[in-house]
Amino acid sequence: MSTFDETMQFRLRPDEPTRAERVLLLAYEALNEKGYNPIHQISGYLISGDPAYITSYKEARDAIRRVERDELIEELVRFYLSSRLP
């Protein structure tokens, strides 16, 4: 079996933000600047999948739609647990 037939995992450098992280930060910043509660809006999007929860300001809606919701959730869980575990 060739190594190309196996699932491969690539790790980014720890100091390099993931695409999901960059998109979440962009959405947060855009929502905050427009006067929305970013936590409520991003949570609404993650639960429902409705992009209307994310403002189109700074092209945040387009950016967040390019990333799968499960990738965004994984990034949030990773960040939360990394700040809680030793």
TORVEX-843552 format. One record per residue (C-alpha): residue number from 1; x, y, z. Coordinates in nm, 3 decimals, always signed. Layout:
# TORVEX-843552
+-----+---------+---------+---------+
: num :       X :       Y :       Z :
+-----+---------+---------+---------+
: NUM :       X :       Y :       Z :
...
+-----+---------+---------+---------+
***
This chain:
# TORVEX-843552
+-----+---------+---------+---------+
: num :       X :       Y :       Z :
+-----+---------+---------+---------+
:   1 :  +0.000 :  +0.000 :  +0.000 :
:   2 :  +0.136 :  +0.338 :  -0.100 :
:   3 :  +0.162 :  +0.615 :  +0.160 :
:   4 :  -0.063 :  +0.819 :  -0.068 :
:   5 :  -0.348 :  +0.574 :  -0.001 :
:   6 :  -0.344 :  +0.648 :  +0.371 :
:   7 :  -0.501 :  +0.937 :  +0.554 :
:   8 :  -0.241 :  +1.201 :  +0.624 :
:   9 :  -0.255 :  +1.473 :  +0.884 :
:  10 :  -0.064 :  +1.794 :  +0.842 :
:  11 :  +0.009 :  +2.006 :  +1.144 :
:  12 :  +0.049 :  +2.377 :  +1.120 :
:  13 :  +0.306 :  +2.553 :  +1.326 :
:  14 :  +0.150 :  +2.632 :  +1.667 :
:  15 :  +0.205 :  +3.006 :  +1.617 :
:  16 :  +0.037 :  +3.004 :  +1.274 :
:  17 :  -0.339 :  +3.072 :  +1.291 :
:  18 :  -0.565 :  +2.826 :  +1.114 :
:  19 :  -0.804 :  +2.935 :  +0.842 :
:  20 :  -1.094 :  +2.876 :  +1.083 :
:  21 :  -0.929 :  +3.098 :  +1.345 :
:  22 :  -0.874 :  +3.381 :  +1.097 :
:  23 :  -1.236 :  +3.361 :  +0.977 :
:  24 :  -1.377 :  +3.355 :  +1.330 :
:  25 :  -1.170 :  +3.660 :  +1.424 :
:  26 :  -1.279 :  +3.843 :  +1.109 :
:  27 :  -1.646 :  +3.766 :  +1.178 :
:  28 :  -1.609 :  +3.871 :  +1.541 :
:  29 :  -1.446 :  +4.200 :  +1.447 :
:  30 :  -1.699 :  +4.281 :  +1.174 :
:  31 :  -1.998 :  +4.199 :  +1.394 :
:  32 :  -1.857 :  +4.397 :  +1.685 :
:  33 :  -1.788 :  +4.702 :  +1.468 :
:  34 :  -2.146 :  +4.692 :  +1.337 :
:  35 :  -2.283 :  +4.685 :  +1.693 :
:  36 :  -2.396 :  +4.323 :  +1.706 :
:  37 :  -2.321 :  +4.077 :  +1.986 :
:  38 :  -2.060 :  +3.859 :  +1.809 :
:  39 :  -2.101 :  +3.564 :  +2.045 :
:  40 :  -2.477 :  +3.544 :  +1.987 :
:  41 :  -2.444 :  +3.594 :  +1.611 :
:  42 :  -2.165 :  +3.341 :  +1.557 :
:  43 :  -2.343 :  +3.089 :  +1.782 :
:  44 :  -2.662 :  +3.138 :  +1.581 :
:  45 :  -2.475 :  +3.074 :  +1.259 :
:  46 :  -2.303 :  +2.762 :  +1.392 :
:  47 :  -2.631 :  +2.616 :  +1.520 :
:  48 :  -2.853 :  +2.702 :  +1.224 :
:  49 :  -2.618 :  +2.733 :  +0.928 :
:  50 :  -2.801 :  +3.052 :  +0.828 :
:  51 :  -2.540 :  +3.298 :  +0.695 :
:  52 :  -2.774 :  +3.589 :  +0.769 :
:  53 :  -2.640 :  +3.579 :  +1.125 :
:  54 :  -2.306 :  +3.709 :  +0.994 :
:  55 :  -2.275 :  +4.061 :  +0.857 :
:  56 :  -2.151 :  +4.112 :  +0.504 :
:  57 :  -1.937 :  +4.400 :  +0.634 :
:  58 :  -1.568 :  +4.336 :  +0.558 :
:  59 :  -1.685 :  +4.035 :  +0.353 :
:  60 :  -1.718 :  +3.837 :  +0.678 :
:  61 :  -2.023 :  +3.645 :  +0.553 :
:  62 :  -1.845 :  +3.528 :  +0.238 :
:  63 :  -1.537 :  +3.429 :  +0.438 :
:  64 :  -1.726 :  +3.228 :  +0.699 :
:  65 :  -1.924 :  +3.041 :  +0.433 :
:  66 :  -1.597 :  +2.919 :  +0.276 :
:  67 :  -1.513 :  +2.724 :  +0.592 :
:  68 :  -1.715 :  +2.420 :  +0.697 :
:  69 :  -1.907 :  +2.474 :  +1.020 :
:  70 :  -1.751 :  +2.164 :  +1.174 :
:  71 :  -1.404 :  +2.318 :  +1.119 :
:  72 :  -1.517 :  +2.633 :  +1.301 :
:  73 :  -1.656 :  +2.429 :  +1.590 :
:  74 :  -1.335 :  +2.223 :  +1.610 :
:  75 :  -1.132 :  +2.544 :  +1.631 :
:  76 :  -1.351 :  +2.674 :  +1.914 :
:  77 :  -1.327 :  +2.346 :  +2.107 :
:  78 :  -0.949 :  +2.331 :  +2.052 :
:  79 :  -0.904 :  +2.685 :  +2.181 :
:  80 :  -1.134 :  +2.636 :  +2.479 :
:  81 :  -0.971 :  +2.313 :  +2.590 :
:  82 :  -0.616 :  +2.438 :  +2.534 :
:  83 :  -0.687 :  +2.723 :  +2.773 :
:  84 :  -0.831 :  +2.484 :  +3.037 :
:  85 :  -0.596 :  +2.185 :  +3.028 :
:  86 :  -0.249 :  +2.178 :  +3.179 :
+-----+---------+---------+---------+
***
